[in-house]
Amino acid sequence: MAFHLKHSCLAFVLIMSFYSLASAQISGIATYYTPPYMPSACYGYEDQGVMIAAASDVFWNGGAACGQYYQVTCVSGTNNGVPYPCQGSQSVTVKIVDYCPPGSCRGTIDLSQEAFSSIADTASGAINIYYQQYVTIIVILILCLTQCYDIFSVKLYINIFVMF
């Protein structure tokens, strides 16, 4: 019995360590911007890579969007210039690192050129998208699984960190 509970506990922890949640898909418009990507409103001169994006007022929320991950899926073109702009995987996950201010922001989300080109032809300039926030749950296991349960109930000693 104890052997079975210990392995059930281990299986649960291993499954949870790779578990991700995605919110509902929302339609919008994606555009792109070109380097240099620094400084950014969220991280200043700290390099965050190239799979990044700037949030419009739709979800910027006074900077609360900084560091959040979004999955962006190309749906179609927004103009007659490129009738079928979607290409590649058609979905990309980006980290919000900057703010796309009203007036200069032409879409819901402004992707880096590299992120945009991984899902659409850059000649299109703007695309119709579905986007959703992506939340990753990372479970850290303390290797002492012998303390994972007691006689009356299963107790998991894990720390759960939700990355936004």
C-alpha positions as CSV (number, residue, x, y, z in Angstrom):
1,M,0.0,0.0,0.0
2,A,2.7,2.5,1.0
3,F,4.6,1.7,-2.2
4,H,1.6,2.4,-4.4
5,L,0.9,5.8,-2.6
6,K,4.5,6.9,-3.0
7,H,4.5,6.2,-6.7
8,S,1.0,7.9,-7.1
9,C,2.4,10.9,-5.4
10,L,5.5,10.9,-7.7
11,A,3.3,10.6,-10.8
12,F,1.1,13.5,-9.7
13,V,4.1,15.7,-9.1
14,L,5.7,14.8,-12.4
15,I,2.5,15.5,-14.3
16,M,1.9,18.8,-12.6
17,S,5.5,19.9,-13.3
18,F,4.7,20.1,-17.0
19,Y,1.2,21.4,-16.8
20,S,0.2,24.7,-18.5
21,L,-3.0,26.6,-18.6
22,A,-4.3,28.8,-21.3
23,S,-7.2,31.3,-21.0
24,A,-10.0,31.7,-23.6
25,Q,-9.0,32.9,-27.1
26,I,-9.8,36.5,-27.9
27,S,-9.7,38.0,-31.4
28,G,-7.5,41.0,-32.2
29,I,-5.0,42.4,-34.6
30,A,-1.2,41.9,-34.5
31,T,1.4,44.2,-36.0
32,Y,5.1,44.1,-35.6
33,Y,8.0,46.4,-34.6
34,T,11.7,46.1,-35.5
35,P,14.9,46.2,-33.5
36,P,16.3,47.7,-31.4
37,Y,13.9,46.2,-28.7
38,M,15.6,48.0,-25.8
39,P,14.9,49.9,-23.8
40,S,11.5,48.5,-23.0
41,A,8.8,49.8,-20.7
42,C,9.0,46.6,-18.5
43,Y,12.7,45.7,-18.4
44,G,14.7,48.8,-19.5
45,Y,17.9,47.6,-21.0
46,E,17.6,44.0,-19.8
47,D,17.6,41.7,-22.9
48,Q,14.5,39.5,-23.0
49,G,15.3,37.8,-26.3
50,V,13.4,38.2,-29.5
51,M,10.1,36.3,-29.0
52,I,8.6,39.3,-27.3
53,A,5.7,41.8,-27.7
54,A,4.3,45.1,-26.7
55,A,0.8,45.3,-25.2
56,S,-1.8,47.8,-26.3
57,D,-4.2,49.4,-23.8
58,V,-6.5,46.4,-24.4
59,F,-4.5,44.4,-21.8
60,W,-1.6,46.6,-20.7
61,N,-3.4,47.3,-17.4
62,G,-1.0,49.9,-16.1
63,G,2.0,47.6,-16.6
64,A,0.5,44.5,-15.0
65,A,0.9,42.7,-18.4
66,C,4.7,42.9,-18.0
67,G,6.2,39.4,-18.0
68,Q,3.0,37.7,-19.0
69,Y,3.1,35.2,-21.8
70,Y,0.6,35.1,-24.7
71,Q,0.0,32.6,-27.4
72,V,-0.8,34.4,-30.6
73,T,-2.3,32.6,-33.6
74,C,-2.5,34.0,-37.1
75,V,-6.1,33.7,-38.5
76,S,-6.1,35.8,-41.7
77,G,-4.9,39.0,-43.4
78,T,-6.4,42.4,-42.7
79,N,-5.9,43.9,-46.2
80,N,-5.8,42.9,-49.8
81,G,-2.0,43.2,-50.1
82,V,-1.3,39.7,-48.9
83,P,-4.4,37.5,-49.2
84,Y,-3.0,34.5,-47.2
85,P,-0.3,35.9,-44.9
86,C,-0.4,33.1,-42.3
87,Q,2.6,30.8,-42.5
88,G,4.8,28.5,-40.5
89,S,3.4,27.2,-37.3
90,Q,0.7,29.9,-37.3
91,S,1.1,30.2,-33.5
92,V,3.8,31.7,-31.4
93,T,4.2,32.3,-27.6
94,V,5.6,35.7,-26.7
95,K,6.5,37.5,-23.5
96,I,5.1,41.0,-22.9
97,V,8.1,43.4,-22.4
98,D,6.9,46.7,-23.7
99,Y,3.9,49.1,-24.0
100,C,2.4,50.0,-27.4
101,P,0.9,53.5,-26.7
102,P,-2.3,54.8,-28.3
103,G,-1.7,56.8,-31.5
104,S,1.3,54.7,-32.6
105,C,-0.2,51.3,-31.8
106,R,-2.1,49.9,-34.8
107,G,-3.2,46.6,-33.2
108,T,-4.0,44.7,-30.1
109,I,-0.5,43.4,-29.7
110,D,2.7,44.5,-31.4
111,L,5.0,41.5,-31.9
112,S,8.7,41.6,-32.5
113,Q,9.6,41.2,-36.1
114,E,11.0,37.7,-35.4
115,A,7.8,36.6,-33.6
116,F,5.6,38.0,-36.4
117,S,7.6,36.4,-39.2
118,S,7.3,33.0,-37.5
119,I,3.5,33.1,-38.0
120,A,2.9,35.4,-41.0
121,D,4.5,37.2,-43.9
122,T,5.8,40.5,-42.7
123,A,4.8,42.2,-46.0
124,S,1.2,42.0,-44.7
125,G,2.0,44.4,-41.9
126,A,-1.0,43.5,-39.8
127,I,-2.9,40.2,-39.3
128,N,-6.1,39.1,-37.7
129,I,-5.3,36.9,-34.7
130,Y,-6.6,34.9,-31.8
131,Y,-4.6,35.5,-28.6
132,Q,-4.7,34.0,-25.1
133,Q,-2.7,34.4,-21.9
134,Y,-0.5,31.5,-21.2
135,V,0.2,30.5,-17.6
136,T,2.8,27.9,-16.7
137,I,2.7,26.1,-13.4
138,I,6.0,24.9,-12.3
139,V,6.1,22.4,-9.5
140,I,9.3,22.0,-7.5
141,L,9.7,18.7,-5.8
142,I,11.8,18.2,-2.7
143,L,13.4,14.8,-3.2
144,C,12.3,13.4,0.1
145,L,9.2,11.6,-1.2
146,T,9.2,9.3,1.8
147,Q,7.6,12.2,3.7
148,C,4.9,12.5,1.0
149,Y,2.2,10.7,2.9
150,D,1.2,9.6,6.3
151,I,-1.1,6.8,7.6
152,F,-4.4,8.7,7.2
153,S,-4.0,10.9,4.2
154,V,-1.7,11.8,1.3
155,K,0.1,15.1,1.9
156,L,2.1,16.6,-0.9
157,Y,5.0,18.9,0.1
158,I,5.5,20.9,-3.0
159,N,5.9,24.5,-3.9
160,I,3.8,25.9,-6.8
161,F,5.0,29.0,-8.6
162,V,2.6,30.5,-11.1
163,M,4.5,32.5,-13.7
164,F,2.6,35.5,-15.1
